[in-house]
Amino acid sequence: MTDVTSFTPDMSSALDNAEKTAADKTKRAKEAVSKAVKSARETASEVAQQTRTFATEKAKVGAAWTRDKAGVAHHVAEEHPIGVALGAFAIGLGVGFLIARNLD
């Protein structure tokens, strides 16, 4: 007669193997998460630095451009005050018409 116990695995060794496998997978998952968090922090730091640099450069360019355009607009307004007033009125009228048209 055949002994059935020879075909069944040892439960304690199977449980030990399952625990070791689970512990190993948990350890690898924690390491992967830690690595991903570190990478995300580094990327966020780099993006923030690039954004600060870009914003500073664009603010300087914008200030210079605005100052130049304001000077030109001031001279035009001094030379043609009626034209500027009529132009501003026409633009206001057009924008008001478009806003009123969208309200219906």
N, CA, C and O of each residue as an XYZ file, in Angstrom:
416
protein
N       0.829     -1.162      0.000
C       0.000      0.000      0.000
C       0.888      1.245      0.000
O       1.959      1.266      0.606
N       0.420      2.269     -0.688
C       1.209      3.493     -0.845
C       0.953      4.423      0.325
O      -0.179      4.583      0.780
N       2.030      5.032      0.802
C       1.920      5.994      1.902
C       1.552      7.357      1.317
O       2.325      7.921      0.542
N       0.386      7.895      1.676
C      -0.108      9.164      1.148
C       0.735     10.338      1.639
O       0.864     11.333      0.925
N       1.291     10.254      2.793
C       2.067     11.367      3.352
C       3.316     11.661      2.535
O       3.848     12.768      2.619
N       3.791     10.724      1.762
C       4.985     10.974      0.956
C       4.678     11.913     -0.217
O       5.583     12.543     -0.764
N       3.399     12.004     -0.597
C       3.011     12.870     -1.711
C       2.566     14.268     -1.274
O       2.481     15.170     -2.107
N       2.293     14.457     -0.033
C       1.835     15.765      0.452
C       3.042     16.557      0.952
O       3.923     16.002      1.608
N       3.080     17.847      0.643
C       4.230     18.643      1.084
C       4.181     18.875      2.591
O       3.123     18.810      3.216
N       5.325     19.140      3.139
C       5.422     19.445      4.559
C       4.845     20.837      4.776
O       5.323     21.796      4.170
N       3.838     20.970      5.617
C       3.134     22.247      5.808
C       4.029     23.318      6.413
O       3.944     24.485      6.030
N       4.866     22.944      7.331
C       5.712     23.960      7.972
C       6.724     24.546      6.989
O       6.980     25.750      7.008
N       7.297     23.709      6.139
C       8.250     24.239      5.156
C       7.532     25.071      4.092
O       8.081     26.063      3.613
N       6.320     24.681      3.720
C       5.542     25.467      2.758
C       5.195     26.828      3.336
O       5.277     27.833      2.630
N       4.807     26.881      4.608
C       4.498     28.157      5.260
C       5.749     29.027      5.388
O       5.686     30.240      5.183
N       6.882     28.412      5.727
C       8.136     29.164      5.817
C       8.504     29.774      4.461
O       8.909     30.934      4.377
N       8.356     28.974      3.410
C       8.662     29.476      2.064
C       7.716     30.614      1.682
O       8.145     31.606      1.093
N       6.440     30.475      2.013
C       5.465     31.525      1.694
C       5.777     32.799      2.469
O       5.664     33.895      1.919
N       6.164     32.677      3.718
C       6.511     33.850      4.529
C       7.760     34.530      3.992
O       7.826     35.757      3.911
N       8.757     33.719      3.622
C       9.994     34.287      3.059
C       9.712     35.000      1.738
O      10.244     36.079      1.479
N       8.880     34.391      0.917
C       8.536     34.999     -0.366
C       7.771     36.301     -0.161
O       8.041     37.299     -0.828
N       6.824     36.287      0.757
C       6.043     37.497      1.040
C       6.928     38.588      1.619
O       6.792     39.755      1.250
N       7.831     38.225      2.519
C       8.740     39.203      3.110
C       9.661     39.791      2.047
O       9.930     40.992      2.038
N      10.141     38.929      1.150
C      11.023     39.400      0.081
C      10.285     40.350     -0.867
O      10.816     41.390     -1.257
N       9.069     39.981     -1.225
C       8.274     40.841     -2.116
C       7.931     42.157     -1.437
O       7.946     43.203     -2.086
N       7.623     42.129     -0.156
C       7.333     43.361      0.588
C       8.559     44.258      0.633
O       8.454     45.472      0.459
N       9.707     43.667      0.865
C      10.955     44.431      0.917
C      11.230     45.087     -0.434
O      11.584     46.264     -0.496
N      11.066     44.321     -1.517
C      11.305     44.882     -2.856
C      10.293     45.975     -3.189
O      10.637     46.966     -3.834
N       9.043     45.798     -2.749
C       8.022     46.816     -2.999
C       8.344     48.093     -2.245
O       8.191     49.188     -2.786
N       8.793     47.965     -0.983
C       9.164     49.147     -0.202
C      10.339     49.873     -0.844
O      10.354     51.103     -0.900
N      11.324     49.119     -1.327
C      12.473     49.724     -1.993
C      12.043     50.449     -3.275
O      12.533     51.541     -3.565
N      11.130     49.843     -4.037
C      10.652     50.465     -5.272
C       9.894     51.755     -4.981
O      10.056     52.752     -5.685
N       9.065     51.729     -3.936
C       8.311     52.930     -3.561
C       9.265     54.022     -3.096
O       9.108     55.187     -3.460
N      10.249     53.644     -2.296
C      11.235     54.613     -1.804
C      11.987     55.246     -2.966
O      12.211     56.457     -2.987
N      12.373     54.420     -3.927
C      13.095     54.920     -5.107
C      12.201     55.846     -5.932
O      12.660     56.876     -6.426
N      10.935     55.484     -6.079
C      10.005     56.320     -6.849
C       9.769     57.657     -6.164
O       9.701     58.691     -6.830
N       9.643     57.649     -4.838
C       9.428     58.896     -4.098
C      10.652     59.795     -4.223
O      10.526     61.004     -4.416
N      11.824     59.204     -4.113
C      13.067     59.980     -4.245
C      13.168     60.589     -5.639
O      13.533     61.756     -5.785
N      12.850     59.811     -6.650
C      12.889     60.301     -8.021
C      11.877     61.423     -8.236
O      12.172     62.416     -8.901
N      10.679     61.258     -7.667
C       9.646     62.295     -7.802
C      10.074     63.581     -7.118
O       9.841     64.670     -7.643
N      10.701     63.468     -5.946
C      11.182     64.661     -5.247
C      12.248     65.384     -6.058
O      12.227     66.610     -6.174
N      13.183     64.614     -6.619
C      14.243     65.224     -7.427
C      13.653     65.909     -8.655
O      14.055     67.017     -9.009
N      12.704     65.247     -9.299
C      12.077     65.835    -10.486
C      11.318     67.107    -10.120
O      11.409     68.110    -10.828
N      10.577     67.070     -9.027
C       9.832     68.257     -8.594
C      10.776     69.397     -8.251
O      10.486     70.557     -8.547
N      11.888     69.079     -7.638
C      12.873     70.105     -7.295
C      13.467     70.733     -8.552
O      13.621     71.951     -8.630
N      13.796     69.904     -9.527
C      14.345     70.415    -10.787
C      13.331     71.284    -11.518
O      13.675     72.350    -12.029
N      12.083     70.828    -11.569
C      11.042     71.594    -12.254
C      10.806     72.930    -11.553
O      10.624     73.958    -12.206
N      10.811     72.910    -10.232
C      10.613     74.154     -9.485
C      11.752     75.139     -9.759
O      11.514     76.336     -9.920
N      12.972     74.642     -9.811
C      14.116     75.518    -10.088
C      14.023     76.085    -11.502
O      14.269     77.274    -11.706
N      13.676     75.259    -12.470
C      13.527     75.727    -13.846
C      12.408     76.759    -13.951
O      12.531     77.744    -14.680
N      11.326     76.532    -13.227
C      10.200     77.466    -13.240
C      10.603     78.804    -12.650
O      10.258     79.857    -13.187
N      11.340     78.762    -11.536
C      11.807     80.016    -10.924
C      12.708     80.788    -11.895
O      12.563     81.999    -12.060
N      13.629     80.081    -12.526
C      14.537     80.729    -13.476
C      13.759     81.311    -14.646
O      13.988     82.456    -15.036
N      12.841     80.532    -15.208
C      12.046     80.979    -16.345
C      11.193     82.193    -15.971
O      11.123     83.167    -16.721
N      10.549     82.124    -14.808
C       9.690     83.230    -14.377
C      10.496     84.507    -14.161
O      10.038     85.596    -14.504
N      11.680     84.378    -13.602
C      12.523     85.547    -13.380
C      12.931     86.183    -14.703
O      12.865     87.401    -14.865
N      13.353     85.346    -15.645
C      13.761     85.868    -16.954
C      12.583     86.537    -17.670
O      12.723     87.625    -18.227
N      11.436     85.881    -17.650
C      10.268     86.440    -18.346
C       9.767     87.712    -17.668
O       9.268     88.615    -18.340
N       9.893     87.791    -16.358
C       9.478     89.007    -15.654
C      10.358     90.180    -16.061
O       9.864     91.290    -16.259
N      11.657     89.941    -16.187
C      12.567     91.000    -16.619
C      12.241     91.455    -18.041
O      12.184     92.652    -18.322
N      12.028     90.489    -18.928
C      11.693     90.817    -20.321
C      10.356     91.544    -20.377
O      10.208     92.528    -21.101
N       9.378     91.055    -19.606
C       8.050     91.682    -19.588
C       8.105     93.103    -19.062
O       7.429     93.988    -19.587
N       8.902     93.327    -18.031
C       9.018     94.684    -17.478
C       9.636     95.628    -18.496
O       9.172     96.757    -18.656
N      10.673     95.179    -19.181
C      11.306     96.027    -20.193
C      10.340     96.285    -21.344
O      10.251     97.412    -21.832
N       9.619     95.261    -21.782
C       8.688     95.418    -22.885
C       7.548     96.353    -22.488
O       7.151     97.218    -23.269
N       7.031     96.184    -21.295
C       5.927     97.019    -20.823
C       6.359     98.467    -20.709
O       5.612     99.369    -21.085
N       7.551     98.699    -20.196
C       8.057    100.058    -20.051
C       8.186    100.720    -21.431
O       7.816    101.882    -21.601
N       8.705     99.985    -22.400
C       8.840    100.526    -23.759
C       7.477    100.815    -24.379
O       7.261    101.884    -24.950
N       6.561     99.858    -24.265
C       5.232    100.036    -24.849
C       4.469    101.171    -24.160
O       3.738    101.917    -24.812
N       4.638    101.299    -22.854
C       3.971    102.390    -22.133
C       4.504    103.738    -22.591
O       3.750    104.701    -22.728
N       5.807    103.800    -22.827
C       6.388    105.050    -23.325
C       5.848    105.407    -24.698
O       5.506    106.562    -24.953
N       5.770    104.427    -25.577
C       5.240    104.666    -26.930
C       3.769    105.073    -26.848
O       3.354    106.008    -27.532
N       2.984    104.394    -26.032
C       1.559    104.724    -25.894
C       1.384    106.130    -25.332
O       0.467    106.847    -25.732
N       2.244    106.524    -24.420
C       2.158    107.859    -23.845
C       2.423    108.930    -24.912
O       1.722    109.939    -24.977
N       3.430    108.699    -25.731
C       3.735    109.667    -26.802
C       2.612    109.728    -27.835
O       2.269    110.808    -28.317
N       2.045    108.586    -28.170
C       0.928    108.574    -29.128
C      -0.264    109.315    -28.545
O      -0.926    110.083    -29.244
N      -0.537    109.086    -27.261
C      -1.669    109.758    -26.624
C      -1.454    111.264    -26.564
O      -2.413    112.027    -26.676
N      -0.223    111.699    -26.392
C       0.053    113.138    -26.387
C      -0.108    113.734    -27.769
O      -0.582    114.862    -27.903
N       0.280    112.994    -28.806
C       0.213    113.510    -30.173
C      -1.198    113.437    -30.755
O      -1.588    114.320    -31.520
N      -1.963    112.417    -30.416
C      -3.293    112.202    -30.984
C      -4.307    111.881    -29.894
O      -4.782    110.747    -29.833
N      -4.654    112.820    -29.044
C      -5.565    112.512    -27.926
C      -6.978    112.148    -28.383
O      -7.608    111.273    -27.788
N      -7.479    112.798    -29.418
C      -8.833    112.500    -29.904
C      -8.871    111.111    -30.538
O      -9.827    110.363    -30.332
N      -7.859    110.769    -31.293
C      -7.802    109.449    -31.932
C      -7.760    108.328    -30.906
O      -8.434    107.309    -31.057
N      -6.958    108.525    -29.853
C      -6.870    107.517    -28.802
C      -8.212    107.388    -28.080
O      -8.646    106.277    -27.774
N      -8.858    108.497    -27.811
C     -10.149    108.466    -27.117
C     -11.200    107.759    -27.969
O     -11.956    106.932    -27.457
N     -11.255    108.075    -29.254
C     -12.230    107.419    -30.135
C     -11.923    105.928    -30.293
O     -12.837    105.104    -30.339
N     -10.640    105.587    -30.375
C     -10.259    104.178    -30.482
C     -10.661    103.404    -29.235
O     -11.190    102.297    -29.327
N     -10.408    103.988    -28.076
C     -10.776    103.332    -26.822
C     -12.292    103.176    -26.723
O     -12.784    102.146    -26.261
N     -13.038    104.206    -27.162
C     -14.494    104.127    -27.148
C     -14.987    103.021    -28.081
O     -15.886    102.258    -27.727
N     -14.395    102.939    -29.269
C     -14.817    101.924    -30.237
C     -14.527    100.515    -29.704
O     -15.348     99.609    -29.849
N     -13.366    100.343    -29.095
C     -13.028     99.025    -28.536
C     -13.992     98.673    -27.411
O     -14.467     97.540    -27.336
N     -14.286     99.632    -26.536
C     -15.234     99.396    -25.448
C     -16.615     99.057    -25.967
O     -17.293     98.183    -25.429
N     -17.031     99.752    -27.017
C     -18.330     99.490    -27.623
C     -18.384     98.075    -28.203
O     -19.368     97.360    -28.019
N     -17.331     97.684    -28.896
C     -17.284     96.339    -29.485
C     -17.282     95.251    -28.427
O     -18.006     94.263    -28.551
N     -16.477     95.420    -27.388
C     -16.423     94.431    -26.313
C     -17.762     94.369    -25.583
O     -18.240     93.284    -25.251
N     -18.359     95.516    -25.334
C     -19.669     95.545    -24.676
C     -20.727     94.841    -25.505
O     -21.566     94.125    -24.959
N     -20.699     95.036    -26.824
C     -21.634     94.370    -27.718
C     -21.462     92.856    -27.657
O     -22.444     92.117    -27.589
N     -20.214     92.396    -27.682
C     -19.963     90.963    -27.631
C     -20.405     90.355    -26.304
O     -20.961     89.257    -26.275
N     -20.159     91.066    -25.210
C     -20.587     90.552    -23.907
C     -22.098     90.500    -23.823
O     -22.658     89.522    -23.328
N     -22.777     91.553    -24.306
C     -24.237     91.583    -24.267
C     -24.831     90.482    -25.157
O     -25.867     89.906    -24.826
N     -24.194     90.202    -26.246
C     -24.670     89.190    -27.166
C     -24.542     87.790    -26.555
O     -25.384     86.927    -26.803
N     -23.499     87.566    -25.763
C     -23.309     86.253    -25.129
C     -24.224     86.037    -23.938
O     -24.418     84.895    -23.524
N     -24.787     87.084    -23.377
C     -25.670     86.935    -22.224
C     -27.032     86.384    -22.615
O     -27.718     85.806    -21.772
N     -27.437     86.542    -23.845
C     -28.758     86.064    -24.284
C     -28.757     84.598    -24.568
O     -29.788     84.042    -24.946
